[in-house]
Amino acid sequence: MRFSTPFNSVRGKKAPPASGATDFLRGNSTMAALMPTVTRMVALQKDCAATLPTMFQNCDILQFEDTQLVLATPNAAVAAKLKQQLPKLQAGLQARGWQITAIKLKVQVTKSLAPVVHTRQLVLPGSAVSAFAALGDALPASEQNKTLIAALRAMVERRR
């Protein structure tokens, strides 16, 4: 007999479908031993981000063993800035209950995820430019329309 979703034999109910890495770790008996380490690293990452929110946007935790924390930074500039904040980070983590005696930084240079996309300037046909010019002339000259008329005239001048 096969089930389309995992079956919880203890209570006789279907388990919720796996949706992420933690669900995969829970569902696989071989990988289940990693679950405590993963939850500890995620909690430590959240506490680090809460202690230094602006600095920890680009940093990751590489290792946490024997009260020594190893952090990955994307470049040397971030590492230099973070190095100045290490005493604050260590004190904040100790206040949150983490036993950390040393923090090391490693620069992990990675290739960029997405190439830079250059946007090209939209080319308007002559009829569109003349229509914008006519709109700028047709609008009543009021205090509300003053900036719109100026913007339309500037755009028409750039396009001609």
PEMONOR-V843628 format. One record per helix or strand. SS is the DSSP state (a for helix, b for strand). FROM is the first residue (numbers start at 1). LEN is the number of residues. If there is no record, write none. Layout:
BEGIN
ss = (SS | SS)
from = (FROM | FROM)
len = (LEN | LEN)
END
This chain:
BEGIN
ss = (b | b | a | a | a | b | b | a | a | b | a | a)
from = (7 | 13 | 21 | 31 | 55 | 60 | 68 | 76 | 86 | 102 | 126 | 146)
len = (2 | 2 | 7 | 21 | 3 | 6 | 6 | 9 | 10 | 6 | 13 | 14)
END
